[in-house]
Amino acid sequence: MSERLELLRGVIHPWHHDHFGHMNVRHYAPFFDDAVYHMWTRLGLPYSTMIPRHGVHTVTAQATTGFVKELSAGDLIVIDGVVSRIGGKSCSFHLRMLHADTDEIHATYDLVEVFFDPKTRKSATMPDAVRQRLEEWLVAGEVEPDA
């Protein structure tokens, strides 16, 4: 599928502002982090069933935020996302924070999610059923069997 999944909607409040009068960088992370939780559910792989069905869950190994345009109090945001890469033990997502009224991009968030076995406390191979589901949503990049 090539559609972007809508993950989260929010509003920027005055307490998100810094001394420059716009949303401070520290406040982008919670919005994006919450969106990632929704990403798994929108993919049909909710955290609530990941361990019982597949014996693993994911942890964020790397996250990079790109700041594009300032946000101010009262701005409404939408975060959407796609699966951008699938590896052997990890996958990557690309999220965007858009202005709800104008569709302008205000920030991007690229992250690597590593599959993790809670019993061994180590990374784990992605289960085949999870891989198949992610492949249905892969938009850009390529499947990397050894990553």
Backbone as CSV, one residue per row, in Angstrom:
resi,resn,N_x,N_y,N_z,CA_x,CA_y,CA_z,C_x,C_y,C_z
1,MET,0.848,-1.175,0.000,0.000,0.000,0.000,0.891,1.235,0.000
2,SER,0.412,2.262,-0.595,1.238,3.457,-0.668,0.661,4.627,0.118
3,GLU,-0.449,4.418,0.793,-1.030,5.531,1.522,-0.276,5.772,2.831
4,ARG,-0.265,7.023,3.236,0.312,7.380,4.524,-0.778,7.163,5.576
5,LEU,-0.394,6.647,6.710,-1.341,6.396,7.781,-1.428,7.608,8.699
6,GLU,-2.633,8.121,8.929,-2.786,9.176,9.920,-2.654,8.542,11.293
7,LEU,-1.797,9.133,12.125,-1.476,8.536,13.408,-1.928,9.351,14.607
8,LEU,-1.932,10.668,14.475,-2.181,11.500,15.655,-2.595,12.896,15.225
9,ARG,-3.466,13.501,16.012,-3.811,14.913,15.845,-3.576,15.595,17.179
10,GLY,-3.152,16.840,17.121,-2.884,17.568,18.356,-2.982,19.060,18.153
11,VAL,-2.821,19.773,19.258,-2.841,21.227,19.233,-1.604,21.729,19.973
12,ILE,-1.025,22.804,19.471,0.127,23.413,20.109,-0.392,24.432,21.122
13,HIS,0.075,24.322,22.361,-0.361,25.189,23.453,0.738,26.174,23.832
14,PRO,0.378,27.255,24.520,1.392,28.232,24.939,2.524,27.621,25.767
15,TRP,2.247,26.593,26.571,3.306,26.000,27.387,4.319,25.210,26.546
16,HIS,4.021,24.983,25.262,4.998,24.370,24.356,6.045,25.381,23.886
17,HIS,5.791,26.663,24.116,6.672,27.728,23.614,7.959,27.840,24.422
18,ASP,8.995,28.324,23.751,10.229,28.690,24.432,10.337,30.212,24.449
19,HIS,11.485,30.719,24.832,11.669,32.167,24.937,11.712,32.864,23.576
20,PHE,11.718,32.086,22.477,11.663,32.670,21.135,10.231,32.783,20.620
21,GLY,9.263,32.224,21.368,7.873,32.358,20.990,7.340,31.286,20.049
22,HIS,8.043,30.161,19.943,7.536,29.053,19.130,7.762,27.745,19.879
23,MET,7.201,26.655,19.358,7.315,25.380,20.056,8.777,24.977,20.182
24,ASN,9.178,24.670,21.406,10.541,24.262,21.691,10.780,22.838,21.206
25,VAL,12.010,22.535,20.846,12.346,21.220,20.294,11.973,20.074,21.232
26,ARG,12.006,20.294,22.546,11.715,19.212,23.485,10.287,18.694,23.368
27,HIS,9.384,19.501,22.809,7.981,19.118,22.751,7.604,18.339,21.488
28,TYR,8.490,18.279,20.523,8.221,17.480,19.334,8.249,15.985,19.673
29,ALA,9.199,15.597,20.514,9.393,14.180,20.830,8.143,13.501,21.382
30,PRO,7.435,14.095,22.350,6.237,13.395,22.850,5.164,13.180,21.787
31,PHE,4.976,14.187,20.923,3.987,14.008,19.853,4.387,12.842,18.944
32,PHE,5.646,12.832,18.520,6.092,11.768,17.626,6.101,10.413,18.331
33,ASP,6.523,10.372,19.588,6.562,9.109,20.316,5.154,8.519,20.454
34,ASP,4.181,9.356,20.787,2.800,8.869,20.861,2.331,8.349,19.503
35,ALA,2.720,9.029,18.438,2.318,8.613,17.092,2.856,7.226,16.753
36,VAL,4.061,6.907,17.232,4.651,5.586,16.947,3.819,4.478,17.591
37,TYR,3.309,4.726,18.786,2.422,3.724,19.394,1.211,3.470,18.500
38,HIS,0.653,4.537,17.967,-0.494,4.400,17.067,-0.097,3.729,15.749
39,MET,1.147,3.942,15.316,1.618,3.341,14.062,1.455,1.825,14.097
40,TRP,1.908,1.214,15.191,1.825,-0.246,15.278,0.375,-0.726,15.223
41,THR,-0.523,-0.015,15.897,-1.939,-0.396,15.855,-2.505,-0.216,14.454
42,ARG,-2.178,0.901,13.819,-2.679,1.148,12.449,-2.149,0.101,11.469
43,LEU,-0.977,-0.452,11.742,-0.416,-1.507,10.894,-1.056,-2.868,11.172
44,GLY,-1.902,-2.934,12.194,-2.521,-4.209,12.562,-1.635,-5.039,13.465
45,LEU,-0.662,-4.393,14.108,0.281,-5.081,14.992,0.369,-4.357,16.342
46,PRO,-0.744,-4.267,17.063,-0.727,-3.483,18.303,0.221,-4.058,19.355
47,TYR,0.776,-3.169,20.153,1.668,-3.602,21.244,0.980,-4.594,22.162
48,SER,-0.320,-4.444,22.353,-1.047,-5.318,23.274,-1.020,-6.784,22.849
49,THR,-0.782,-7.034,21.570,-0.744,-8.429,21.105,0.633,-8.855,20.602
50,MET,1.587,-7.933,20.550,2.899,-8.267,19.986,3.581,-9.393,20.777
51,ILE,3.664,-9.288,22.094,4.322,-10.331,22.885,3.500,-11.617,22.912
52,PRO,2.190,-11.551,23.211,1.433,-12.809,23.255,1.428,-13.580,21.929
53,ARG,1.353,-12.869,20.806,1.283,-13.547,19.499,2.641,-13.873,18.912
54,HIS,3.614,-12.987,19.118,4.882,-13.118,18.407,6.098,-13.287,19.314
55,GLY,5.926,-13.125,20.623,7.014,-13.324,21.573,8.053,-12.212,21.601
56,VAL,7.788,-11.135,20.900,8.723,-10.008,20.845,7.944,-8.701,20.950
57,HIS,8.680,-7.631,21.157,8.136,-6.290,21.010,9.242,-5.466,20.364
58,THR,9.029,-4.190,20.194,10.065,-3.370,19.578,10.542,-2.305,20.549
59,VAL,11.759,-1.861,20.303,12.326,-0.724,21.016,12.884,0.233,19.970
60,THR,12.802,1.504,20.259,13.357,2.493,19.338,14.858,2.561,19.554
61,ALA,15.610,2.263,18.507,17.067,2.272,18.580,17.661,3.597,18.118
62,GLN,16.951,4.278,17.238,17.437,5.561,16.725,16.254,6.394,16.277
63,ALA,16.313,7.681,16.577,15.265,8.611,16.150,15.913,9.927,15.757
64,THR,15.553,10.414,14.591,16.097,11.676,14.087,14.950,12.599,13.732
65,THR,14.958,13.773,14.336,13.922,14.765,14.066,14.485,15.833,13.146
66,GLY,13.735,16.136,12.100,14.080,17.233,11.209,13.096,18.369,11.450
67,PHE,13.629,19.544,11.788,12.783,20.700,12.071,12.686,21.542,10.804
68,VAL,11.472,21.726,10.310,11.259,22.369,9.022,10.706,23.784,9.177
69,LYS,9.654,23.927,9.974,8.991,25.221,10.098,8.419,25.351,11.505
70,GLU,8.536,26.535,12.086,8.079,26.776,13.446,6.579,26.553,13.600
71,LEU,6.201,26.172,14.817,4.797,26.053,15.195,4.519,27.007,16.349
72,SER,3.308,27.543,16.394,2.911,28.493,17.428,1.648,28.023,18.124
73,ALA,1.392,28.594,19.293,0.187,28.258,20.057,-1.048,28.422,19.176
74,GLY,-1.901,27.433,19.242,-3.126,27.442,18.449,-3.018,26.655,17.157
75,ASP,-1.796,26.363,16.712,-1.643,25.556,15.495,-2.140,24.138,15.755
76,LEU,-2.857,23.603,14.792,-3.337,22.224,14.852,-2.419,21.372,13.993
77,ILE,-2.040,20.217,14.521,-1.115,19.351,13.791,-1.727,17.987,13.518
78,VAL,-1.204,17.355,12.473,-1.520,15.982,12.116,-0.176,15.286,11.907
79,ILE,-0.045,14.101,12.470,1.158,13.303,12.216,0.745,12.086,11.417
80,ASP,1.458,11.865,10.298,1.220,10.670,9.501,2.535,9.918,9.357
81,GLY,2.461,8.692,8.854,3.675,7.897,8.753,3.569,6.767,7.755
82,VAL,4.755,6.250,7.417,4.879,5.106,6.511,5.993,4.186,7.005
83,VAL,5.937,2.941,6.562,7.045,2.010,6.748,8.034,2.322,5.629
84,SER,9.268,2.673,5.981,10.227,3.084,4.965,11.331,2.054,4.704
85,ARG,11.514,1.083,5.613,12.546,0.065,5.422,12.202,-1.141,6.282
86,ILE,12.531,-2.328,5.779,12.351,-3.559,6.540,13.664,-4.322,6.502
87,GLY,14.184,-4.653,7.669,15.412,-5.439,7.769,15.126,-6.797,8.370
88,GLY,16.153,-7.463,8.845,16.004,-8.782,9.448,15.574,-8.720,10.903
89,LYS,16.089,-7.708,11.626,15.768,-7.538,13.043,15.179,-6.158,13.335
90,SER,14.974,-5.377,12.306,14.498,-4.010,12.521,13.676,-3.532,11.335
91,CYS,13.003,-2.423,11.570,12.290,-1.737,10.497,12.403,-0.240,10.769
92,SER,12.120,0.545,9.759,12.180,1.999,9.898,10.860,2.615,9.492
93,PHE,10.523,3.698,10.172,9.337,4.481,9.872,9.757,5.904,9.528
94,HIS,8.983,6.540,8.667,9.162,7.960,8.371,7.842,8.643,8.711
95,LEU,7.889,9.570,9.672,6.701,10.300,10.101,6.849,11.769,9.722
96,ARG,5.713,12.421,9.516,5.691,13.857,9.228,4.702,14.530,10.165
97,MET,5.069,15.724,10.623,4.161,16.563,11.391,3.701,17.676,10.458
98,LEU,2.407,17.679,10.169,1.828,18.626,9.219,0.901,19.599,9.933
99,HIS,0.778,20.784,9.369,-0.225,21.721,9.861,-1.580,21.226,9.356
100,ALA,-2.540,21.081,10.253,-3.844,20.510,9.886,-4.619,21.381,8.901
101,ASP,-4.382,22.687,8.925,-5.121,23.581,8.038,-4.470,23.737,6.673
102,THR,-3.144,23.671,6.611,-2.435,23.996,5.370,-1.709,22.812,4.738
103,ASP,-1.569,21.707,5.462,-0.795,20.537,5.032,0.699,20.830,4.887
104,GLU,1.171,21.971,5.387,2.606,22.258,5.350,3.324,21.338,6.327
105,ILE,4.505,20.880,5.933,5.318,20.041,6.806,6.071,20.941,7.785
106,HIS,5.949,20.618,9.064,6.654,21.366,10.109,7.820,20.592,10.683
107,ALA,7.747,19.263,10.646,8.844,18.439,11.154,8.727,17.037,10.574
108,THR,9.851,16.328,10.571,9.885,14.925,10.164,10.550,14.124,11.276
109,TYR,10.299,12.836,11.273,10.824,11.959,12.320,11.139,10.621,11.663
110,ASP,12.392,10.269,11.634,12.816,8.989,11.070,13.337,8.128,12.200
111,LEU,12.797,6.924,12.320,13.224,6.085,13.422,13.425,4.649,12.992
112,VAL,14.279,3.988,13.767,14.567,2.570,13.584,14.015,1.844,14.799
113,GLU,13.158,0.890,14.550,12.573,0.060,15.591,13.221,-1.319,15.514
114,VAL,13.798,-1.773,16.617,14.468,-3.070,16.680,13.569,-4.052,17.424
115,PHE,13.440,-5.246,16.886,12.661,-6.286,17.545,13.471,-6.835,18.709
116,PHE,12.781,-7.062,19.835,13.432,-7.316,21.106,12.729,-8.471,21.803
117,ASP,13.515,-9.445,22.261,12.981,-10.582,23.007,13.049,-10.236,24.494
118,PRO,11.900,-10.071,25.159,11.930,-9.671,26.562,12.496,-10.739,27.499
119,LYS,12.530,-11.983,27.059,13.095,-13.055,27.904,14.613,-13.031,27.889
120,THR,15.200,-12.862,26.723,16.662,-12.856,26.615,17.251,-11.469,26.782
121,ARG,16.381,-10.425,26.671,16.801,-9.016,26.751,17.784,-8.668,25.637
122,LYS,17.570,-9.273,24.465,18.417,-9.033,23.291,17.556,-8.823,22.054
123,SER,18.186,-8.291,21.010,17.468,-8.143,19.747,17.063,-9.512,19.225
124,ALA,16.024,-9.517,18.408,15.470,-10.772,17.899,15.148,-10.631,16.418
125,THR,15.135,-11.750,15.738,14.729,-11.769,14.341,13.247,-11.410,14.251
126,MET,12.930,-10.614,13.259,11.535,-10.222,13.046,10.701,-11.459,12.699
127,PRO,9.603,-11.701,13.395,8.744,-12.844,13.054,8.192,-12.718,11.631
128,ASP,8.052,-13.855,10.964,7.585,-13.854,9.576,6.220,-13.183,9.418
129,ALA,5.304,-13.432,10.352,3.964,-12.830,10.248,4.036,-11.306,10.357
130,VAL,4.951,-10.806,11.181,5.127,-9.363,11.322,5.734,-8.805,10.041
131,ARG,6.740,-9.508,9.511,7.374,-9.074,8.260,6.349,-8.980,7.137
132,GLN,5.504,-9.989,7.015,4.495,-9.981,5.952,3.568,-8.783,6.088
133,ARG,3.188,-8.483,7.313,2.294,-7.337,7.533,3.000,-6.030,7.188
134,LEU,4.236,-5.870,7.616,4.989,-4.654,7.310,5.199,-4.489,5.811
135,GLU,5.450,-5.595,5.115,5.669,-5.526,3.667,4.444,-4.979,2.935
136,GLU,3.254,-5.223,3.480,2.033,-4.685,2.882,2.016,-3.161,2.920
137,TRP,2.751,-2.569,3.854,2.724,-1.115,4.061,4.017,-0.431,3.652
138,LEU,4.983,-1.186,3.149,6.269,-0.606,2.760,6.069,0.363,1.604
139,VAL,6.527,1.603,1.785,6.320,2.636,0.772,7.598,2.938,0.019
140,ALA,8.681,3.140,0.727,9.941,3.502,0.086,11.035,2.660,0.688
141,GLY,12.167,2.632,0.061,13.262,1.822,0.564,13.162,0.411,0.050
142,GLU,13.821,-0.473,0.742,13.827,-1.848,0.271,13.905,-2.805,1.447
143,VAL,13.533,-4.032,1.187,13.624,-5.075,2.203,15.087,-5.495,2.289
144,GLU,15.635,-5.486,3.503,17.029,-5.856,3.726,17.056,-7.101,4.604
145,PRO,17.304,-8.276,4.043,17.198,-9.518,4.821,18.203,-9.636,5.965
146,ASP,19.342,-8.998,5.887,20.366,-9.173,6.916,20.422,-8.044,7.927
147,ALA,19.604,-7.016,7.781,19.699,-5.859,8.682,19.014,-6.131,9.996
